Amino acid sequence: MFMFLLMDEGQCKSLIADSDLGRIASFGRSAIESHLAEHGFGDDDDEELKTDDGYAKVVRVTPGVPESEEHVWSYSFDGQVSLNYAFSLLQAVQQEQ
């Protein structure tokens, strides 16, 4: 089971669980793009929108086993890495599955 989590301003803004990493990736990209369009900021020099402390991550978990959380992917909303590049990394993980 995979879980996508979007955090910003110390709050969970989006959470979804699915056994299909492809569906998680598709939902995650849409959720991040929507969130950054609404809450992100940047200036003319910034190619990527950002927030002060936001991030998204995907973890693999075994239902009913709290200590089973395994990091799969993460993306910080600091504008340092493009969303396209970050999702290319998640796509590479998908291909390994």
Summary of the structure (lengths in Angstrom):
residues: 97
radius of gyration: 13.5
end to end distance: 12.3
largest distance: 46.7
contacts: 267
relative contact order: 0.22
helix: 34%
strand: 38%
